[in-house]
Amino acid sequence: MLTINKTITNGKGVFALEGRLDTNTSVELDAALSPVLDGLDELVFDLGKLEYISSAGLRVLLAAHKSLSKKGGMKVTNVNEMIMEIFEVTGFSDILTIE
Amino acid sequence: MNSETENFDVLTVKAELNNLSEVQSFIDERLESAGCSMKAQIQIDVAVEEIYVNICHYAYKDKGVNGDAAIRMRIDDGVAEIVFEDSGIPYDPLSNKEPDVTLPADKREIGGLGIFITRKTMDEVKYKYIDGKNQLTLCKKI
C-alpha cells in the first residue's frame, strides 16, 4: 500500500509518500510522476511516512533525479533511519540531495 | 526427514507479482513471532522482494506461462533461513557482476541493485541448481 500526496505549485512538485514503495507500488508512483515530470523545475520527495523501499522504488527515484538534474534538481526530505540505510548501502546517499 | 527439509514452513504460490504481499506476509508473521528487530525484518523483506520478483520476471519467461515458486522458511537458533525454489530456467543471480555503487547518477545503471542490496544486508546468500530446480537461500541473524 502506497499513498501519494502530490502538490504542484509554480513548477515545484512535492510528493509525500506514505507506506511501502515496492515492485508493485513503484508502478503507481511512476504513473503519478511521468505525466508531470517534464513540466517540473523542482521536485521534493517527502519520505517522512515511508516505511519501506526496495530497488524498484530506488529506480523511480533515480530516474526522477536524472530527469531533474538539468533543471532545479530533486531533493528528498525526512528520510528515516531504515530508508537511509538502504540509501547508504546502495550509494544513493551520495547521489541524492538529502535534507 | 533430513536436515534439508526439517522444521520448514512452506508457502507455494504462482510466481506472479500480485502474490508479493502474500509472500512477504508469510515471512513477516514468522519474523514477528520470533521477536525479530524491525531493522532486520525490513532488510529481510527487501531481500525477499528482490529474489521473489526476479523469479516472477525471469524464471518462466521461456514458457510463456508462470509456474510455481515455493518459499520455505525456518528460524533456528536466532537465524532466519529462507529458501526459494522454482522449476524455471537455471539462473544464478549471484553470478551477475556487482554494480558500481560509487558512480555518479548519470553513469548509474538501473539494474542489478536488488541482488546487490540482498548480498550486503543478508549474512549469507547461496545458490544451487538441484533436481531441475533453482534453489536460492537467504540466511540472516535476527
gemmi code that builds the backbone of each chain (N, CA, C; Angstrom):
import gemmi

chains = {
    "A": [
        ("MET", (0.837, -1.210, 0.000), (0.000, 0.000, 0.000), (0.865, 1.250, 0.000)),
        ("LEU", (0.616, 2.130, -0.972), (1.336, 3.399, -1.022), (0.331, 4.527, -1.225)),
        ("THR", (0.447, 5.562, -0.403), (-0.363, 6.760, -0.617), (0.563, 7.849, -1.125)),
        ("ILE", (0.152, 8.482, -2.209), (0.969, 9.537, -2.801), (0.202, 10.849, -2.678)),
        ("ASN", (0.747, 11.782, -1.911), (0.148, 13.117, -1.832), (0.966, 14.054, -2.691)),
        ("LYS", (0.329, 14.491, -3.753), (1.057, 15.249, -4.767), (0.585, 16.697, -4.772)),
        ("THR", (1.542, 17.627, -4.677), (1.201, 19.051, -4.760), (2.126, 19.696, -5.776)),
        ("ILE", (1.563, 20.416, -6.725), (2.414, 21.102, -7.703), (2.065, 22.591, -7.697)),
        ("THR", (3.072, 23.405, -7.402), (2.864, 24.857, -7.349), (3.957, 25.538, -8.152)),
        ("ASN", (3.596, 26.266, -9.164), (4.557, 27.028, -9.985), (5.790, 26.211, -10.381)),
        ("GLY", (5.588, 25.029, -10.885), (6.705, 24.217, -11.364), (7.467, 23.465, -10.290)),
        ("LYS", (7.043, 23.623, -9.039), (7.677, 22.848, -7.969), (6.716, 21.764, -7.500)),
        ("GLY", (7.184, 20.528, -7.605), (6.346, 19.397, -7.209), (6.777, 18.865, -5.855)),
        ("VAL", (5.810, 18.583, -5.000), (6.102, 17.913, -3.731), (5.304, 16.613, -3.709)),
        ("PHE", (6.023, 15.509, -3.588), (5.390, 14.197, -3.497), (5.644, 13.649, -2.096)),
        ("ALA", (4.601, 13.556, -1.307), (4.742, 12.970, 0.030), (4.281, 11.520, -0.049)),
        ("LEU", (5.177, 10.620, 0.309), (4.885, 9.192, 0.168), (4.629, 8.566, 1.530)),
        ("GLU", (3.620, 7.718, 1.576), (3.254, 7.083, 2.835), (3.020, 5.598, 2.582)),
        ("GLY", (3.734, 4.741, 3.325), (3.518, 3.308, 3.187), (4.723, 2.599, 2.592)),
        ("ARG", (4.466, 1.766, 1.606), (5.519, 0.910, 1.064), (5.773, 1.203, -0.414)),
        ("LEU", (7.040, 1.434, -0.739), (7.410, 1.643, -2.139), (8.117, 0.373, -2.619)),
        ("ASP", (7.324, -0.544, -3.189), (7.873, -1.838, -3.615), (7.680, -2.026, -5.116)),
        ("THR", (7.903, -3.228, -5.596), (7.810, -3.503, -7.028), (6.441, -3.105, -7.577)),
        ("ASN", (5.391, -3.385, -6.846), (4.044, -3.093, -7.340), (3.680, -1.621, -7.196)),
        ("THR", (3.975, -1.038, -6.022), (3.550, 0.345, -5.818), (4.458, 1.351, -6.530)),
        ("SER", (5.684, 0.943, -6.883), (6.544, 1.872, -7.614), (5.969, 2.146, -9.012)),
        ("VAL", (5.162, 1.204, -9.512), (4.470, 1.423, -10.787), (3.457, 2.561, -10.628)),
        ("GLU", (2.800, 2.602, -9.465), (1.827, 3.672, -9.188), (2.522, 5.029, -9.085)),
        ("LEU", (3.698, 5.030, -8.434), (4.433, 6.287, -8.311), (4.898, 6.774, -9.676)),
        ("ASP", (5.389, 5.838, -10.472), (5.841, 6.178, -11.811), (4.688, 6.766, -12.628)),
        ("ALA", (3.511, 6.180, -12.478), (2.334, 6.654, -13.213), (1.901, 8.047, -12.746)),
        ("ALA", (2.116, 8.340, -11.455), (1.742, 9.655, -10.933), (2.762, 10.718, -11.343)),
        ("LEU", (3.999, 10.281, -11.514), (5.118, 11.189, -11.778), (5.293, 11.499, -13.270)),
        ("SER", (5.221, 10.455, -14.092), (5.538, 10.595, -15.516), (4.811, 11.737, -16.222)),
        ("PRO", (3.496, 11.864, -16.054), (2.791, 12.907, -16.815), (3.183, 14.328, -16.423)),
        ("VAL", (3.728, 14.510, -15.208), (4.039, 15.873, -14.756), (5.533, 16.196, -14.764)),
        ("LEU", (6.360, 15.154, -14.914), (7.800, 15.309, -14.736), (8.406, 16.377, -15.654)),
        ("ASP", (8.021, 16.351, -16.930), (8.590, 17.300, -17.893), (8.279, 18.747, -17.536)),
        ("GLY", (7.144, 18.964, -16.913), (6.731, 20.332, -16.579), (7.307, 20.849, -15.271)),
        ("LEU", (8.042, 19.994, -14.557), (8.560, 20.412, -13.249), (9.962, 21.018, -13.368)),
        ("ASP", (10.211, 22.045, -12.565), (11.566, 22.590, -12.461), (12.266, 22.045, -11.230)),
        ("GLU", (11.471, 21.754, -10.224), (11.996, 21.271, -8.943), (11.092, 20.173, -8.433)),
        ("LEU", (11.697, 19.227, -7.697), (10.882, 18.139, -7.159), (11.382, 17.787, -5.758)),
        ("VAL", (10.442, 17.619, -4.854), (10.772, 17.206, -3.488), (9.996, 15.936, -3.171)),
        ("PHE", (10.718, 14.912, -2.685), (10.052, 13.728, -2.156), (10.102, 13.791, -0.634)),
        ("ASP", (8.945, 13.871, -0.022), (8.881, 13.839, 1.436), (8.674, 12.379, 1.856)),
        ("LEU", (9.712, 11.793, 2.444), (9.664, 10.361, 2.770), (9.362, 10.111, 4.251)),
        ("GLY", (8.869, 11.141, 4.921), (8.631, 11.045, 6.365), (7.757, 9.866, 6.774)),
        ("LYS", (6.812, 9.501, 5.939), (5.922, 8.395, 6.304), (6.163, 7.156, 5.452)),
        ("LEU", (7.323, 7.124, 4.795), (7.651, 5.934, 4.005), (8.284, 4.884, 4.918)),
        ("GLU", (7.718, 3.689, 4.889), (8.186, 2.650, 5.814), (9.140, 1.652, 5.162)),
        ("TYR", (9.144, 1.642, 3.828), (9.824, 0.552, 3.148), (10.174, 0.990, 1.738)),
        ("ILE", (11.376, 0.642, 1.284), (11.733, 0.886, -0.124), (12.584, -0.267, -0.635)),
        ("SER", (12.259, -0.758, -1.826), (13.082, -1.808, -2.439), (13.756, -1.208, -3.672)),
        ("SER", (14.508, -2.029, -4.398), (15.267, -1.494, -5.530), (14.341, -0.914, -6.598)),
        ("ALA", (13.108, -1.435, -6.677), (12.159, -0.903, -7.656), (11.839, 0.560, -7.338)),
        ("GLY", (11.722, 0.868, -6.050), (11.477, 2.243, -5.636), (12.687, 3.128, -5.895)),
        ("LEU", (13.874, 2.575, -5.648), (15.109, 3.327, -5.901), (15.221, 3.709, -7.379)),
        ("ARG", (14.787, 2.786, -8.228), (14.857, 3.053, -9.673), (14.020, 4.266, -10.059)),
        ("VAL", (12.820, 4.381, -9.475), (11.956, 5.526, -9.776), (12.608, 6.821, -9.285)),
        ("LEU", (13.193, 6.768, -8.091), (13.865, 7.964, -7.559), (15.054, 8.366, -8.427)),
        ("LEU", (15.826, 7.369, -8.869), (16.997, 7.649, -9.690), (16.592, 8.262, -11.033)),
        ("ALA", (15.547, 7.708, -11.646), (15.083, 8.226, -12.939), (14.609, 9.672, -12.786)),
        ("ALA", (13.892, 9.954, -11.699), (13.403, 11.322, -11.464), (14.587, 12.265, -11.209)),
        ("HIS", (15.551, 11.771, -10.422), (16.739, 12.565, -10.123), (17.472, 12.949, -11.412)),
        ("LYS", (17.642, 11.982, -12.299), (18.319, 12.252, -13.578), (17.534, 13.266, -14.390)),
        ("SER", (16.230, 13.095, -14.406), (15.388, 13.963, -15.206), (15.424, 15.421, -14.707)),
        ("LEU", (15.544, 15.596, -13.406), (15.542, 16.952, -12.830), (16.940, 17.560, -12.741)),
        ("SER", (17.976, 16.752, -13.016), (19.332, 17.214, -12.726), (19.744, 18.411, -13.589)),
        ("LYS", (19.123, 18.538, -14.768), (19.478, 19.673, -15.630), (18.560, 20.863, -15.381)),
        ("LYS", (17.637, 20.684, -14.431), (16.728, 21.784, -14.079), (16.997, 22.175, -12.616)),
        ("GLY", (15.947, 22.420, -11.869), (16.145, 22.882, -10.490), (16.533, 21.802, -9.495)),
        ("GLY", (16.573, 20.560, -9.944), (17.026, 19.484, -9.081), (15.937, 18.822, -8.255)),
        ("MET", (16.335, 17.721, -7.651), (15.408, 16.938, -6.837), (15.983, 16.780, -5.435)),
        ("LYS", (15.101, 16.844, -4.442), (15.515, 16.665, -3.048), (14.665, 15.587, -2.407)),
        ("VAL", (15.249, 14.862, -1.463), (14.422, 14.004, -0.619), (14.519, 14.507, 0.819)),
        ("THR", (13.396, 14.509, 1.512), (13.376, 15.057, 2.871), (12.801, 14.046, 3.859)),
        ("ASN", (13.067, 14.279, 5.121), (12.515, 13.469, 6.225), (12.804, 11.974, 6.101)),
        ("VAL", (14.032, 11.661, 5.695), (14.395, 10.259, 5.493), (14.617, 9.586, 6.852)),
        ("ASN", (13.894, 8.513, 7.106), (14.095, 7.823, 8.395), (15.309, 6.892, 8.334)),
        ("GLU", (15.665, 6.368, 9.461), (16.895, 5.593, 9.613), (16.937, 4.358, 8.693)),
        ("MET", (15.782, 3.702, 8.603), (15.702, 2.468, 7.814), (15.923, 2.720, 6.321)),
        ("ILE", (15.248, 3.766, 5.837), (15.361, 4.127, 4.423), (16.783, 4.646, 4.163)),
        ("MET", (17.333, 5.398, 5.112), (18.682, 5.948, 4.962), (19.699, 4.828, 4.819)),
        ("GLU", (19.479, 3.742, 5.557), (20.433, 2.651, 5.464), (20.443, 2.022, 4.070)),
        ("ILE", (19.271, 1.886, 3.466), (19.194, 1.378, 2.091), (19.893, 2.358, 1.142)),
        ("PHE", (19.695, 3.659, 1.356), (20.378, 4.663, 0.530), (21.895, 4.531, 0.687)),
        ("GLU", (22.341, 4.253, 1.913), (23.786, 4.170, 2.146), (24.395, 2.925, 1.510)),
        ("VAL", (23.719, 1.800, 1.686), (24.222, 0.537, 1.124), (24.378, 0.643, -0.395)),
        ("THR", (23.451, 1.344, -1.027), (23.425, 1.402, -2.491), (24.169, 2.598, -3.070)),
        ("GLY", (24.728, 3.428, -2.198), (25.416, 4.617, -2.676), (24.459, 5.738, -3.055)),
        ("PHE", (23.162, 5.537, -2.867), (22.189, 6.580, -3.184), (22.353, 7.801, -2.276)),
        ("SER", (22.928, 7.575, -1.093), (23.112, 8.706, -0.181), (24.108, 9.717, -0.751)),
        ("ASP", (24.993, 9.261, -1.667), (25.937, 10.183, -2.300), (25.335, 10.863, -3.525)),
        ("ILE", (24.332, 10.207, -4.103), (23.749, 10.723, -5.347), (22.634, 11.724, -5.054)),
        ("LEU", (21.748, 11.334, -4.158), (20.566, 12.149, -3.897), (20.906, 13.336, -3.010)),
        ("THR", (20.147, 14.403, -3.157), (20.248, 15.527, -2.231), (19.273, 15.253, -1.094)),
        ("ILE", (19.843, 14.944, 0.071), (19.015, 14.537, 1.203), (19.014, 15.650, 2.246)),
        ("GLU", (17.839, 16.075, 2.631), (17.763, 17.155, 3.647), (16.988, 16.705, 4.854)),
    ],
    "B": [
        ("MET", (13.149, -37.799, 7.675), (13.363, -36.380, 7.392), (14.834, -36.030, 7.547)),
        ("ASN", (15.387, -35.328, 6.553), (16.767, -34.923, 6.713), (16.843, -33.436, 7.039)),
        ("SER", (18.040, -32.957, 7.287), (18.199, -31.576, 7.748), (17.776, -30.561, 6.687)),
        ("GLU", (17.726, -30.999, 5.434), (17.357, -30.085, 4.355), (15.879, -29.691, 4.415)),
        ("THR", (15.062, -30.565, 4.967), (13.628, -30.283, 4.942), (13.042, -30.085, 6.330)),
        ("GLU", (13.886, -30.256, 7.356), (13.400, -30.243, 8.721), (12.914, -28.871, 9.186)),
        ("ASN", (11.781, -28.842, 9.863), (11.269, -27.633, 10.535), (10.940, -26.457, 9.625)),
        ("PHE", (10.827, -26.683, 8.349), (10.491, -25.574, 7.467), (8.984, -25.426, 7.325)),
        ("ASP", (8.518, -24.180, 7.359), (7.159, -23.883, 6.911), (7.248, -23.593, 5.418)),
        ("VAL", (6.212, -23.955, 4.701), (6.275, -23.810, 3.245), (5.077, -23.027, 2.711)),
        ("LEU", (5.352, -22.132, 1.797), (4.294, -21.433, 1.061), (4.587, -21.628, -0.421)),
        ("THR", (3.589, -22.117, -1.159), (3.776, -22.256, -2.601), (2.769, -21.354, -3.307)),
        ("VAL", (3.272, -20.512, -4.184), (2.389, -19.596, -4.926), (2.747, -19.634, -6.403)),
        ("LYS", (1.825, -19.196, -7.235), (2.145, -18.967, -8.635), (3.113, -17.783, -8.662)),
        ("ALA", (4.181, -17.922, -9.443), (5.223, -16.876, -9.442), (4.741, -15.632, -10.173)),
        ("GLU", (3.874, -14.874, -9.507), (3.325, -13.646, -10.092), (3.455, -12.495, -9.095)),
        ("LEU", (3.618, -11.292, -9.645), (3.870, -10.129, -8.788), (2.734, -9.848, -7.812)),
        ("ASN", (1.495, -10.178, -8.205), (0.395, -9.877, -7.273), (0.398, -10.791, -6.049)),
        ("ASN", (1.295, -11.768, -6.022), (1.435, -12.589, -4.811), (2.559, -12.102, -3.889)),
        ("LEU", (3.198, -11.000, -4.263), (4.315, -10.499, -3.449), (3.910, -10.232, -1.995)),
        ("SER", (2.754, -9.583, -1.794), (2.400, -9.257, -0.405), (2.081, -10.521, 0.394)),
        ("GLU", (1.552, -11.546, -0.277), (1.314, -12.813, 0.428), (2.642, -13.442, 0.867)),
        ("VAL", (3.616, -13.379, -0.010), (4.937, -13.932, 0.309), (5.560, -13.155, 1.480)),
        ("GLN", (5.472, -11.818, 1.409), (6.071, -11.019, 2.486), (5.333, -11.211, 3.812)),
        ("SER", (4.002, -11.365, 3.747), (3.251, -11.604, 4.990), (3.649, -12.937, 5.632)),
        ("PHE", (3.820, -13.951, 4.793), (4.246, -15.270, 5.268), (5.563, -15.155, 6.054)),
        ("ILE", (6.489, -14.383, 5.500), (7.798, -14.187, 6.146), (7.646, -13.330, 7.410)),
        ("ASP", (6.921, -12.203, 7.272), (6.781, -11.250, 8.386), (6.142, -11.875, 9.617)),
        ("GLU", (5.073, -12.660, 9.402), (4.394, -13.293, 10.542), (5.385, -14.109, 11.375)),
        ("ARG", (6.240, -14.836, 10.674), (7.189, -15.701, 11.378), (8.300, -14.894, 12.047)),
        ("LEU", (8.737, -13.832, 11.392), (9.768, -12.983, 11.993), (9.217, -12.285, 13.231)),
        ("GLU", (7.972, -11.815, 13.122), (7.368, -11.110, 14.260), (7.199, -12.044, 15.448)),
        ("SER", (6.725, -13.284, 15.194), (6.557, -14.175, 16.352), (7.886, -14.556, 16.975)),
        ("ALA", (8.964, -14.448, 16.187), (10.282, -14.761, 16.753), (10.919, -13.533, 17.401)),
        ("GLY", (10.208, -12.392, 17.410), (10.738, -11.187, 18.047), (11.861, -10.534, 17.262)),
        ("CYS", (11.798, -10.645, 15.968), (12.830, -10.056, 15.100), (12.821, -8.535, 15.211)),
        ("SER", (13.998, -7.910, 15.162), (14.064, -6.441, 15.209), (13.461, -5.879, 13.923)),
        ("MET", (12.912, -4.665, 14.041), (12.295, -4.024, 12.874), (13.306, -3.853, 11.752)),
        ("LYS", (14.532, -3.522, 12.124), (15.577, -3.302, 11.118), (15.851, -4.578, 10.310)),
        ("ALA", (16.054, -5.683, 11.032), (16.335, -6.943, 10.335), (15.131, -7.364, 9.497)),
        ("GLN", (13.936, -7.105, 10.024), (12.730, -7.505, 9.282), (12.622, -6.749, 7.959)),
        ("ILE", (12.904, -5.453, 7.988), (12.816, -4.687, 6.742), (13.897, -5.132, 5.765)),
        ("GLN", (15.098, -5.398, 6.292), (16.166, -5.875, 5.402), (15.790, -7.218, 4.766)),
        ("ILE", (15.192, -8.085, 5.562), (14.777, -9.388, 5.036), (13.652, -9.200, 4.018)),
        ("ASP", (12.691, -8.325, 4.331), (11.601, -8.032, 3.397), (12.122, -7.567, 2.042)),
        ("VAL", (13.091, -6.659, 2.089), (13.648, -6.132, 0.844), (14.322, -7.266, 0.052)),
        ("ALA", (15.117, -8.078, 0.743), (15.814, -9.182, 0.070), (14.814, -10.183, -0.513)),
        ("VAL", (13.781, -10.483, 0.260), (12.751, -11.431, -0.199), (12.068, -10.885, -1.449)),
        ("GLU", (11.779, -9.594, -1.430), (11.148, -8.991, -2.611), (12.049, -9.113, -3.834)),
        ("GLU", (13.335, -8.808, -3.652), (14.241, -8.848, -4.799), (14.312, -10.248, -5.409)),
        ("ILE", (14.429, -11.254, -4.558), (14.561, -12.620, -5.058), (13.240, -13.093, -5.682)),
        ("TYR", (12.143, -12.831, -4.986), (10.845, -13.281, -5.490), (10.497, -12.609, -6.825)),
        ("VAL", (10.732, -11.307, -6.906), (10.400, -10.570, -8.133), (11.264, -11.060, -9.307)),
        ("ASN", (12.518, -11.379, -9.014), (13.376, -11.977, -10.046), (12.777, -13.257, -10.602)),
        ("ILE", (12.271, -14.094, -9.704), (11.654, -15.354, -10.137), (10.429, -15.041, -11.012)),
        ("CYS", (9.597, -14.106, -10.558), (8.397, -13.732, -11.324), (8.763, -13.244, -12.728)),
        ("HIS", (9.822, -12.438, -12.800), (10.177, -11.832, -14.090), (10.855, -12.811, -15.040)),
        ("TYR", (11.720, -13.675, -14.484), (12.616, -14.409, -15.388), (12.460, -15.926, -15.408)),
        ("ALA", (12.041, -16.533, -14.313), (12.160, -17.995, -14.225), (11.405, -18.723, -15.334)),
        ("TYR", (10.213, -18.242, -15.630), (9.368, -18.993, -16.577), (9.170, -18.233, -17.882)),
        ("LYS", (10.095, -17.327, -18.164), (9.981, -16.466, -19.337), (9.856, -17.278, -20.628)),
        ("ASP", (10.595, -18.397, -20.697), (10.595, -19.206, -21.923), (9.290, -19.970, -22.109)),
        ("LYS", (8.547, -20.170, -21.051), (7.337, -20.990, -21.141), (6.098, -20.166, -21.479)),
        ("GLY", (6.171, -18.862, -21.285), (5.023, -18.015, -21.580), (3.936, -18.086, -20.520)),
        ("VAL", (4.045, -19.023, -19.609), (3.072, -19.119, -18.524), (3.837, -19.334, -17.216)),
        ("ASN", (3.390, -18.658, -16.172), (4.141, -18.714, -14.922), (3.925, -20.009, -14.149)),
        ("GLY", (5.028, -20.594, -13.714), (4.962, -21.771, -12.858), (4.940, -21.344, -11.399)),
        ("ASP", (5.299, -22.273, -10.537), (5.214, -22.017, -9.108), (6.542, -21.518, -8.537)),
        ("ALA", (6.424, -20.832, -7.410), (7.584, -20.537, -6.569), (7.251, -21.078, -5.182)),
        ("ALA", (8.182, -21.837, -4.612), (7.992, -22.330, -3.247), (8.930, -21.562, -2.337)),
        ("ILE", (8.391, -21.111, -1.207), (9.205, -20.391, -0.238), (9.175, -21.188, 1.060)),
        ("ARG", (10.335, -21.616, 1.499), (10.437, -22.374, 2.754), (11.157, -21.503, 3.766)),
        ("MET", (10.688, -21.571, 4.988), (11.316, -20.733, 5.999), (11.403, -21.446, 7.333)),
        ("ARG", (12.529, -21.246, 8.012), (12.632, -21.682, 9.402), (13.489, -20.679, 10.164)),
        ("ILE", (13.257, -20.647, 11.458), (14.088, -19.812, 12.323), (14.693, -20.747, 13.350)),
        ("ASP", (16.006, -20.838, 13.308), (16.686, -21.807, 14.135), (17.850, -21.113, 14.827)),
        ("ASP", (17.848, -21.145, 16.139), (18.955, -20.566, 16.897), (19.178, -19.091, 16.549)),
        ("GLY", (18.069, -18.343, 16.400), (18.174, -16.918, 16.115), (18.563, -16.565, 14.691)),
        ("VAL", (18.569, -17.572, 13.811), (18.897, -17.297, 12.414), (17.702, -17.663, 11.532)),
        ("ALA", (17.269, -16.690, 10.739), (16.188, -16.954, 9.786), (16.803, -17.504, 8.503)),
        ("GLU", (16.225, -18.594, 8.033), (16.704, -19.212, 6.794), (15.518, -19.294, 5.844)),
        ("ILE", (15.646, -18.690, 4.687), (14.551, -18.637, 3.727), (15.051, -19.207, 2.402)),
        ("VAL", (14.326, -20.200, 1.894), (14.753, -20.888, 0.675), (13.701, -20.684, -0.413)),
        ("PHE", (14.133, -20.199, -1.560), (13.247, -20.015, -2.715), (13.523, -21.113, -3.720)),
        ("GLU", (12.461, -21.700, -4.249), (12.642, -22.745, -5.240), (11.712, -22.513, -6.418)),
        ("ASP", (12.254, -22.647, -7.626), (11.396, -22.610, -8.820), (11.927, -23.633, -9.812)),
        ("SER", (11.064, -24.060, -10.724), (11.492, -25.059, -11.718), (11.743, -24.404, -13.065)),
        ("GLY", (12.097, -23.130, -13.051), (12.316, -22.392, -14.295), (13.718, -22.551, -14.859)),
        ("ILE", (14.067, -21.630, -15.744), (15.381, -21.631, -16.398), (16.477, -21.585, -15.322)),
        ("PRO", (17.508, -22.425, -15.450), (18.612, -22.349, -14.490), (19.207, -20.948, -14.498)),
        ("TYR", (19.220, -20.323, -13.348), (19.729, -18.953, -13.290), (20.307, -18.662, -11.917)),
        ("ASP", (21.585, -18.310, -11.904), (22.264, -17.990, -10.653), (22.419, -16.470, -10.548)),
        ("PRO", (21.590, -15.823, -9.746), (21.672, -14.363, -9.658), (22.988, -13.885, -9.052)),
        ("LEU", (23.690, -14.783, -8.355), (24.961, -14.411, -7.727), (26.094, -14.331, -8.740)),
        ("SER", (25.831, -14.821, -9.970), (26.871, -14.795, -10.987), (26.955, -13.424, -11.662)),
        ("ASN", (25.968, -12.568, -11.409), (25.989, -11.236, -12.021), (27.097, -10.364, -11.455)),
        ("LYS", (27.622, -9.547, -12.312), (28.618, -8.581, -11.888), (27.968, -7.590, -10.922)),
        ("GLU", (28.684, -7.223, -9.876), (28.127, -6.256, -8.935), (28.106, -4.856, -9.559)),
        ("PRO", (27.040, -4.106, -9.330), (27.023, -2.743, -9.859), (28.038, -1.878, -9.118)),
        ("ASP", (28.557, -0.869, -9.814), (29.480, 0.063, -9.165), (28.664, 1.147, -8.459)),
        ("VAL", (28.556, 1.028, -7.128), (27.697, 1.959, -6.389), (28.399, 3.283, -6.073)),
        ("THR", (29.615, 3.448, -6.624), (30.307, 4.720, -6.388), (30.148, 5.671, -7.577)),
        ("LEU", (29.501, 5.193, -8.649), (29.358, 6.040, -9.835), (28.348, 7.163, -9.598)),
        ("PRO", (28.563, 8.307, -10.272), (27.561, 9.387, -10.171), (26.264, 8.995, -10.887)),
        ("ALA", (25.197, 9.766, -10.612), (23.860, 9.424, -11.094), (23.802, 9.174, -12.600)),
        ("ASP", (24.464, 10.028, -13.384), (24.299, 9.907, -14.837), (25.004, 8.679, -15.402)),
        ("LYS", (25.874, 8.048, -14.599), (26.559, 6.841, -15.068), (25.936, 5.586, -14.461)),
        ("ARG", (25.002, 5.767, -13.546), (24.460, 4.600, -12.849), (23.522, 3.809, -13.745)),
        ("GLU", (23.677, 2.491, -13.685), (22.766, 1.607, -14.395), (21.544, 1.396, -13.516)),
        ("ILE", (20.430, 1.111, -14.157), (19.204, 0.959, -13.422), (19.083, -0.456, -12.808)),
        ("GLY", (19.762, -1.448, -13.383), (19.578, -2.831, -12.916), (20.629, -3.292, -11.911)),
        ("GLY", (20.439, -4.519, -11.418), (21.463, -5.165, -10.599), (21.500, -4.728, -9.146)),
        ("LEU", (20.715, -3.707, -8.811), (20.765, -3.191, -7.444), (20.137, -4.138, -6.429)),
        ("GLY", (19.076, -4.810, -6.852), (18.331, -5.656, -5.929), (19.193, -6.747, -5.322)),
        ("ILE", (19.903, -7.456, -6.173), (20.729, -8.568, -5.682), (21.912, -8.007, -4.885)),
        ("PHE", (22.356, -6.818, -5.282), (23.440, -6.168, -4.548), (23.009, -5.854, -3.109)),
        ("ILE", (21.826, -5.265, -2.958), (21.310, -4.954, -1.614), (21.182, -6.244, -0.812)),
        ("THR", (20.666, -7.268, -1.465), (20.478, -8.564, -0.805), (21.800, -9.088, -0.250)),
        ("ARG", (22.830, -9.049, -1.072), (24.135, -9.553, -0.620), (24.714, -8.729, 0.511)),
        ("LYS", (24.457, -7.423, 0.470), (25.004, -6.542, 1.505), (24.311, -6.728, 2.850)),
        ("THR", (22.989, -7.014, 2.815), (22.231, -6.992, 4.066), (22.029, -8.386, 4.674)),
        ("MET", (22.154, -9.429, 3.860), (21.993, -10.779, 4.402), (23.352, -11.308, 4.872)),
        ("ASP", (23.327, -12.233, 5.832), (24.591, -12.797, 6.301), (25.129, -13.811, 5.292)),
        ("GLU", (24.189, -14.488, 4.623), (24.624, -15.497, 3.669), (23.589, -15.609, 2.548)),
        ("VAL", (24.069, -15.705, 1.300), (23.179, -15.938, 0.159), (23.803, -17.081, -0.637)),
        ("LYS", (23.004, -18.153, -0.838), (23.561, -19.323, -1.520), (22.667, -19.697, -2.684)),
        ("TYR", (23.300, -20.174, -3.752), (22.506, -20.654, -4.886), (22.923, -22.060, -5.240)),
        ("LYS", (21.950, -22.933, -5.532), (22.300, -24.172, -6.223), (21.192, -24.603, -7.153)),
        ("TYR", (21.586, -25.349, -8.173), (20.618, -25.918, -9.107), (20.567, -27.400, -8.810)),
        ("ILE", (19.403, -27.863, -8.402), (19.308, -29.232, -7.918), (17.978, -29.851, -8.321)),
        ("ASP", (18.017, -31.057, -8.848), (16.811, -31.770, -9.309), (15.938, -30.916, -10.225)),
        ("GLY", (16.555, -30.189, -11.140), (15.782, -29.362, -12.074), (15.225, -28.106, -11.462)),
        ("LYS", (15.740, -27.738, -10.302), (15.206, -26.548, -9.639), (16.292, -25.555, -9.251)),
        ("ASN", (15.947, -24.274, -9.393), (16.781, -23.217, -8.822), (16.482, -23.139, -7.345)),
        ("GLN", (17.536, -23.098, -6.552), (17.327, -23.004, -5.107), (18.216, -21.888, -4.560)),
        ("LEU", (17.557, -20.848, -4.077), (18.306, -19.723, -3.532), (17.986, -19.578, -2.052)),
        ("THR", (19.019, -19.516, -1.238), (18.837, -19.483, 0.215), (19.380, -18.178, 0.799)),
        ("LEU", (18.553, -17.563, 1.642), (18.986, -16.387, 2.392), (19.095, -16.750, 3.861)),
        ("CYS", (20.170, -16.338, 4.512), (20.297, -16.535, 5.965), (20.591, -15.185, 6.605)),
        ("LYS", (19.910, -14.950, 7.715), (20.148, -13.683, 8.423), (19.879, -13.880, 9.910)),
        ("LYS", (20.813, -13.437, 10.718), (20.625, -13.458, 12.161), (19.604, -12.399, 12.522)),
        ("ILE", (18.628, -12.785, 13.350), (17.566, -11.803, 13.635), (17.588, -11.318, 15.091)),
    ],
}
model = gemmi.Model(1)
for chain_id, residues in chains.items():
    chain = gemmi.Chain(chain_id)
    for i, (resn, *xyz) in enumerate(residues, 1):
        res = gemmi.Residue()
        res.name, res.seqid = resn, gemmi.SeqId(i, " ")
        for name, pos in zip(("N", "CA", "C"), xyz):
            atom = gemmi.Atom()
            atom.name, atom.element = name, gemmi.Element(name[0])
            atom.pos, atom.b_iso = gemmi.Position(*pos), 0.0
            res.add_atom(atom)
        chain.add_residue(res)
    model.add_chain(chain)
structure = gemmi.Structure()
structure.add_model(model)
structure.setup_entities()
